[in-house]
Amino acid sequence: MLPNAIDSFLIETREYHDRITIGISVDAIGSLHDYIRGIPGAFQRMIETMKVLRKYSNININVSMTVMPMNYKAFPHVRRFAREYGASFGFQIAQVSTYFSNIEKIGNIVFHPLSFKDAVKLILKTLDLHKLKPSTQFDLKAKLYYSIAKRNQIIPCFSGFHSFALDPEGNIFPCLPWIGYSEGFGNIREKTLKEIWKNNQAKKIRKKIAKGNCPGCWLECEIARSLDKSWPLLMREILCSKRSSQSFFP
């Protein structure tokens, strides 16, 4: 976090503030946040940044938390922190991928079924599920159900069909979790994007994804686009959620 640099940027872009959303990652309160981020003093600098953002009344602020075994008990505290600073709040369950450089820390990141049950109870209690709008309920329940269901696809995934991930070496993959999971479509330094997008390797990978043979994730960037393609399932769930609190969620 660079509070002064952010302040300067916001002064220069004042006329566009109603169209700017700034996301802040908050994984716990105090030293645990520093530990997770690997940066001493990160939480204090984040506080300073939030104070800068509060000076601009029409800036949209979103606080996002990555939930894992070591920090799930901080969930209600982080949500309260977001409210105190007038920010919206969102979260995701921690994902494991070479891209995130966290494979070697998998034991601290992936939930054991029993601890995940405790985490789900706390999350649902904190968010008060039944007060959320139906579309938000769907996203929340699917996000949690995905983790309980051992990372099975909950909705058809269209990664590699409508989007791709590009790594620093020029390799093209269907999505971020695929990086390090298996080989990609090809390399942009060797062939054109059009050639890579239509090659046999890309077709082979898309067939795997369609069958659910993928690393599995619930990354918002991927899911948002896939939900656009799965609106019948979404509409059915919204209608069911009005009739049953148990719909979709185990």
C-alpha positions, 0 to 999 in steps of 0.5 A: 500500500502506498497511501500518498501515491493513491492520494495523488492519483485520486486528486488527478482523476477527481472527475472520474470518481463515480466510476472508480472502484478500489479494491482492498485486500484485508485477510485479518485484523492486525498482525495476522494480516501482516503474516498472511501477506508476508509484509510487516506493517501491511495492516497499518499501511492499509489503514492509512490507505483507507483513511485517504480513500474516505476523503473522497465521498464518491469513491467506491471501496470494496474490502475483499477477504481470502478465507482459509483455516488460519484466518476464518475466525476473523471473518466477522471482524473484517466485515465489521472493519469494512462497514466502519470504513463505508466499504462493500465486503466480499470474500473468496475461499483460498485457492491453490495454484502455481500462479498464486505461489502457494502450492508449498503452503497447501496445508495452511490454505486448504480446509479440512472438512471439519474446520470448513463446517465451522467456517461455514457456520461462522460465515452464514451467521455473520452474513445473515443469509436470508437477508441477502438478495437471491442472486447474492445467496446463489453466489454465496451458497455455490461458493461454499458448496463448491468447497464442500463438494471436493471441487466438483464443477457446480455450473458448466465452466466456460474458461478457455471458451470465452477467456484465457490467462496469459503468463509472463512467458507468453504461455496461454492457459484457459484460466489462472488455476490451470497454470502449473496444473497442465500444459496450455494452449500454446505460446504467443511468442511462437504463434499468433493468438488466432492459431493458438485459439483454434489449434488441436491442443486448445480443443483438447483442453476445452473438452477436458473442461467441459467434462469437469476434468480441471483443477477446479475453482470458484474464482470470481473472474471465471465464475462471473462469465460462466454464470452469464452462460448458465442463467437458466440454472441461476434463475431456477436456483433463485426461484427455489431459494424463495421456497426452500432455505435448503435449496442447492446448499447441503 
